[in-house]
Amino acid sequence: MHRAILLLCAGNSSRLGRAKQLLEWNRKSILEHIIEQLQHFQIPLFAVTGGYQKEISPLLQKYNVKEIFCEDWARGMGESIRCGIRSILMETPETEKIMIALSDMPLIPQAHFDGLWERALHSKIVISQFQEVKGVPAVFDRAFFTDLLKLSGDQGAKPVLQKHIKNVSILASEQPFFDVDTEEDYQKLLHSKLEI
């Protein structure tokens, strides 16, 4: 099975005022932690950049991550997903499954990523659930790439999930989880005793 991973790094961290992907955690940047986890699978890893492209690009080069610059990144996550999926399919049209992940969620256990791919062997769409929140990281079968290519705005892949709800499988995690959007989130991360 031909797989790929799309890492979304295009936001401008408006609530934080600086590139949240580059914040330090456990002696590395948040982005480095996530890249190292995803490279564990040894499959093509693509990253969509936008707002902090100049700052993030050198780190992607260091890890040999394929960068996709999205000119219309400011339109929202849906635009970044569309841009990323299009680029992946242009480079590797044989891709059958794509995992979409965010670059500001460093507490996701490796076992959860493993579980998503395992569940995707038998499911068309697999999404994550942390407490009451459902969404990414998520894996989409090629049957839904056309819908992902129609996304725009800041809703992410939510319209695709709503349209194909019968095809959605949920992988829940008991580990408390959050993304880093504010200074308060970052301080919570720094004081977290959780290990990935």
Contacts in CASP RR format, 6 or more apart in sequence:
PFRMAT RR
TARGET T0000
AUTHOR 0000-0000-0000
METHOD contacts of the structure
MODEL  1
MHRAILLLCAGNSSRLGRAKQLLEWNRKSILEHIIEQLQHFQIPLFAVTG
GYQKEISPLLQKYNVKEIFCEDWARGMGESIRCGIRSILMETPETEKIMI
ALSDMPLIPQAHFDGLWERALHSKIVISQFQEVKGVPAVFDRAFFTDLLK
LSGDQGAKPVLQKHIKNVSILASEQPFFDVDTEEDYQKLLHSKLEI
1 96 0 8 1.000
1 97 0 8 1.000
1 121 0 8 1.000
2 92 0 8 1.000
2 94 0 8 1.000
2 95 0 8 1.000
2 96 0 8 1.000
2 97 0 8 1.000
3 41 0 8 1.000
3 43 0 8 1.000
3 44 0 8 1.000
3 95 0 8 1.000
3 96 0 8 1.000
3 97 0 8 1.000
3 98 0 8 1.000
3 99 0 8 1.000
3 117 0 8 1.000
4 43 0 8 1.000
4 44 0 8 1.000
4 45 0 8 1.000
4 46 0 8 1.000
4 88 0 8 1.000
4 92 0 8 1.000
4 95 0 8 1.000
4 97 0 8 1.000
4 98 0 8 1.000
4 99 0 8 1.000
5 38 0 8 1.000
5 41 0 8 1.000
5 43 0 8 1.000
5 44 0 8 1.000
5 45 0 8 1.000
5 46 0 8 1.000
5 98 0 8 1.000
5 99 0 8 1.000
5 100 0 8 1.000
5 101 0 8 1.000
6 46 0 8 1.000
6 47 0 8 1.000
6 48 0 8 1.000
6 81 0 8 1.000
6 84 0 8 1.000
6 85 0 8 1.000
6 88 0 8 1.000
6 98 0 8 1.000
6 99 0 8 1.000
6 100 0 8 1.000
6 101 0 8 1.000
7 34 0 8 1.000
7 35 0 8 1.000
7 38 0 8 1.000
7 45 0 8 1.000
7 46 0 8 1.000
7 47 0 8 1.000
7 48 0 8 1.000
7 65 0 8 1.000
7 101 0 8 1.000
7 102 0 8 1.000
7 103 0 8 1.000
8 47 0 8 1.000
8 48 0 8 1.000
8 77 0 8 1.000
8 80 0 8 1.000
8 81 0 8 1.000
8 100 0 8 1.000
8 101 0 8 1.000
8 102 0 8 1.000
8 103 0 8 1.000
9 21 0 8 1.000
9 31 0 8 1.000
9 47 0 8 1.000
9 48 0 8 1.000
9 49 0 8 1.000
9 50 0 8 1.000
9 52 0 8 1.000
9 56 0 8 1.000
9 60 0 8 1.000
9 103 0 8 1.000
10 48 0 8 1.000
10 49 0 8 1.000
10 50 0 8 1.000
10 51 0 8 1.000
10 70 0 8 1.000
10 73 0 8 1.000
10 76 0 8 1.000
10 77 0 8 1.000
10 80 0 8 1.000
11 50 0 8 1.000
11 51 0 8 1.000
11 52 0 8 1.000
11 73 0 8 1.000
11 76 0 8 1.000
11 80 0 8 1.000
12 50 0 8 1.000
12 51 0 8 1.000
12 52 0 8 1.000
12 73 0 8 1.000
12 74 0 8 1.000
13 19 0 8 1.000
13 20 0 8 1.000
13 21 0 8 1.000
13 52 0 8 1.000
13 181 0 8 1.000
15 181 0 8 1.000
15 182 0 8 1.000
16 180 0 8 1.000
16 181 0 8 1.000
16 182 0 8 1.000
16 183 0 8 1.000
16 186 0 8 1.000
19 52 0 8 1.000
19 55 0 8 1.000
19 56 0 8 1.000
20 30 0 8 1.000
20 103 0 8 1.000
20 104 0 8 1.000
20 180 0 8 1.000
20 181 0 8 1.000
20 186 0 8 1.000
21 29 0 8 1.000
21 30 0 8 1.000
21 31 0 8 1.000
21 52 0 8 1.000
21 56 0 8 1.000
21 103 0 8 1.000
21 104 0 8 1.000
22 29 0 8 1.000
22 30 0 8 1.000
22 31 0 8 1.000
22 52 0 8 1.000
22 55 0 8 1.000
22 56 0 8 1.000
22 59 0 8 1.000
23 29 0 8 1.000
23 30 0 8 1.000
23 180 0 8 1.000
23 186 0 8 1.000
23 189 0 8 1.000
24 30 0 8 1.000
25 33 0 8 1.000
25 106 0 8 1.000
25 189 0 8 1.000
25 190 0 8 1.000
26 33 0 8 1.000
29 59 0 8 1.000
30 103 0 8 1.000
30 104 0 8 1.000
30 106 0 8 1.000
30 180 0 8 1.000
30 189 0 8 1.000
31 56 0 8 1.000
31 59 0 8 1.000
31 103 0 8 1.000
32 59 0 8 1.000
32 63 0 8 1.000
33 106 0 8 1.000
33 196 0 8 1.000
34 101 0 8 1.000
34 103 0 8 1.000
34 105 0 8 1.000
34 106 0 8 1.000
34 108 0 8 1.000
35 45 0 8 1.000
35 59 0 8 1.000
35 60 0 8 1.000
35 63 0 8 1.000
35 65 0 8 1.000
36 63 0 8 1.000
37 108 0 8 1.000
37 110 0 8 1.000
37 113 0 8 1.000
37 196 0 8 1.000
38 45 0 8 1.000
38 99 0 8 1.000
38 101 0 8 1.000
38 113 0 8 1.000
39 45 0 8 1.000
39 63 0 8 1.000
40 110 0 8 1.000
40 113 0 8 1.000
41 113 0 8 1.000
41 117 0 8 1.000
44 66 0 8 1.000
44 88 0 8 1.000
44 91 0 8 1.000
44 92 0 8 1.000
44 95 0 8 1.000
45 65 0 8 1.000
45 66 0 8 1.000
46 65 0 8 1.000
46 66 0 8 1.000
46 67 0 8 1.000
46 68 0 8 1.000
46 84 0 8 1.000
46 87 0 8 1.000
46 88 0 8 1.000
47 56 0 8 1.000
47 60 0 8 1.000
47 65 0 8 1.000
47 66 0 8 1.000
47 67 0 8 1.000
47 68 0 8 1.000
47 103 0 8 1.000
48 68 0 8 1.000
48 69 0 8 1.000
48 70 0 8 1.000
48 73 0 8 1.000
48 80 0 8 1.000
48 81 0 8 1.000
48 83 0 8 1.000
48 84 0 8 1.000
49 56 0 8 1.000
49 57 0 8 1.000
49 60 0 8 1.000
49 67 0 8 1.000
49 68 0 8 1.000
49 69 0 8 1.000
49 70 0 8 1.000
49 73 0 8 1.000
50 69 0 8 1.000
50 70 0 8 1.000
50 73 0 8 1.000
50 80 0 8 1.000
51 73 0 8 1.000
51 74 0 8 1.000
53 69 0 8 1.000
57 67 0 8 1.000
60 66 0 8 1.000
60 67 0 8 1.000
61 67 0 8 1.000
66 91 0 8 1.000
68 83 0 8 1.000
68 84 0 8 1.000
68 87 0 8 1.000
70 79 0 8 1.000
70 80 0 8 1.000
70 83 0 8 1.000
70 84 0 8 1.000
72 79 0 8 1.000
72 83 0 8 1.000
73 79 0 8 1.000
73 80 0 8 1.000
73 83 0 8 1.000
75 152 0 8 1.000
75 153 0 8 1.000
75 154 0 8 1.000
76 152 0 8 1.000
76 153 0 8 1.000
76 154 0 8 1.000
76 156 0 8 1.000
77 153 0 8 1.000
77 154 0 8 1.000
77 155 0 8 1.000
77 156 0 8 1.000
78 151 0 8 1.000
78 152 0 8 1.000
78 153 0 8 1.000
78 154 0 8 1.000
78 155 0 8 1.000
78 156 0 8 1.000
78 157 0 8 1.000
79 151 0 8 1.000
79 152 0 8 1.000
79 153 0 8 1.000
81 100 0 8 1.000
81 148 0 8 1.000
81 151 0 8 1.000
81 156 0 8 1.000
81 157 0 8 1.000
82 148 0 8 1.000
82 149 0 8 1.000
82 150 0 8 1.000
82 151 0 8 1.000
82 152 0 8 1.000
85 98 0 8 1.000
85 145 0 8 1.000
85 148 0 8 1.000
85 149 0 8 1.000
86 149 0 8 1.000
88 95 0 8 1.000
88 98 0 8 1.000
89 95 0 8 1.000
89 145 0 8 1.000
95 142 0 8 1.000
96 141 0 8 1.000
96 142 0 8 1.000
97 117 0 8 1.000
97 120 0 8 1.000
97 139 0 8 1.000
97 140 0 8 1.000
97 141 0 8 1.000
97 142 0 8 1.000
98 139 0 8 1.000
98 140 0 8 1.000
98 142 0 8 1.000
98 145 0 8 1.000
98 148 0 8 1.000
99 113 0 8 1.000
99 116 0 8 1.000
99 117 0 8 1.000
99 120 0 8 1.000
99 137 0 8 1.000
99 138 0 8 1.000
99 139 0 8 1.000
99 140 0 8 1.000
100 136 0 8 1.000
100 137 0 8 1.000
100 138 0 8 1.000
100 139 0 8 1.000
100 140 0 8 1.000
100 157 0 8 1.000
101 108 0 8 1.000
101 113 0 8 1.000
101 136 0 8 1.000
101 137 0 8 1.000
102 136 0 8 1.000
102 137 0 8 1.000
102 179 0 8 1.000
104 179 0 8 1.000
104 180 0 8 1.000
104 181 0 8 1.000
105 136 0 8 1.000
105 137 0 8 1.000
105 177 0 8 1.000
105 178 0 8 1.000
105 179 0 8 1.000
105 180 0 8 1.000
106 180 0 8 1.000
106 189 0 8 1.000
106 196 0 8 1.000
107 175 0 8 1.000
107 176 0 8 1.000
107 177 0 8 1.000
107 178 0 8 1.000
107 189 0 8 1.000
107 192 0 8 1.000
107 194 0 8 1.000
107 196 0 8 1.000
108 128 0 8 1.000
108 137 0 8 1.000
108 173 0 8 1.000
108 177 0 8 1.000
108 196 0 8 1.000
109 173 0 8 1.000
109 175 0 8 1.000
109 196 0 8 1.000
110 196 0 8 1.000
112 128 0 8 1.000
112 137 0 8 1.000
112 171 0 8 1.000
112 173 0 8 1.000
112 175 0 8 1.000
113 137 0 8 1.000
115 171 0 8 1.000
116 126 0 8 1.000
116 128 0 8 1.000
116 137 0 8 1.000
116 138 0 8 1.000
116 139 0 8 1.000
116 171 0 8 1.000
117 139 0 8 1.000
119 126 0 8 1.000
119 139 0 8 1.000
119 169 0 8 1.000
119 171 0 8 1.000
120 126 0 8 1.000
120 139 0 8 1.000
120 141 0 8 1.000
123 139 0 8 1.000
123 141 0 8 1.000
123 167 0 8 1.000
123 168 0 8 1.000
123 169 0 8 1.000
124 140 0 8 1.000
124 141 0 8 1.000
124 143 0 8 1.000
124 144 0 8 1.000
124 164 0 8 1.000
124 167 0 8 1.000
124 169 0 8 1.000
125 138 0 8 1.000
125 139 0 8 1.000
125 140 0 8 1.000
125 141 0 8 1.000
125 144 0 8 1.000
125 160 0 8 1.000
125 161 0 8 1.000
125 164 0 8 1.000
125 167 0 8 1.000
125 168 0 8 1.000
125 169 0 8 1.000
126 138 0 8 1.000
126 139 0 8 1.000
126 168 0 8 1.000
126 169 0 8 1.000
126 170 0 8 1.000
126 171 0 8 1.000
127 134 0 8 1.000
127 135 0 8 1.000
127 136 0 8 1.000
127 138 0 8 1.000
127 161 0 8 1.000
127 168 0 8 1.000
127 169 0 8 1.000
127 170 0 8 1.000
127 171 0 8 1.000
128 134 0 8 1.000
128 135 0 8 1.000
128 136 0 8 1.000
128 137 0 8 1.000
128 138 0 8 1.000
128 170 0 8 1.000
128 171 0 8 1.000
128 172 0 8 1.000
128 173 0 8 1.000
129 135 0 8 1.000
129 170 0 8 1.000
129 171 0 8 1.000
129 172 0 8 1.000
129 173 0 8 1.000
130 172 0 8 1.000
130 173 0 8 1.000
130 175 0 8 1.000
130 176 0 8 1.000
130 177 0 8 1.000
130 178 0 8 1.000
131 176 0 8 1.000
131 177 0 8 1.000
133 177 0 8 1.000
134 170 0 8 1.000
135 157 0 8 1.000
135 161 0 8 1.000
136 157 0 8 1.000
138 157 0 8 1.000
138 161 0 8 1.000
140 148 0 8 1.000
140 157 0 8 1.000
140 160 0 8 1.000
144 160 0 8 1.000
144 164 0 8 1.000
144 167 0 8 1.000
147 159 0 8 1.000
147 160 0 8 1.000
147 163 0 8 1.000
147 164 0 8 1.000
148 157 0 8 1.000
148 160 0 8 1.000
151 157 0 8 1.000
151 159 0 8 1.000
151 160 0 8 1.000
161 168 0 8 1.000
175 194 0 8 1.000
176 194 0 8 1.000
178 185 0 8 1.000
178 188 0 8 1.000
178 189 0 8 1.000
179 185 0 8 1.000
180 186 0 8 1.000
180 189 0 8 1.000
END
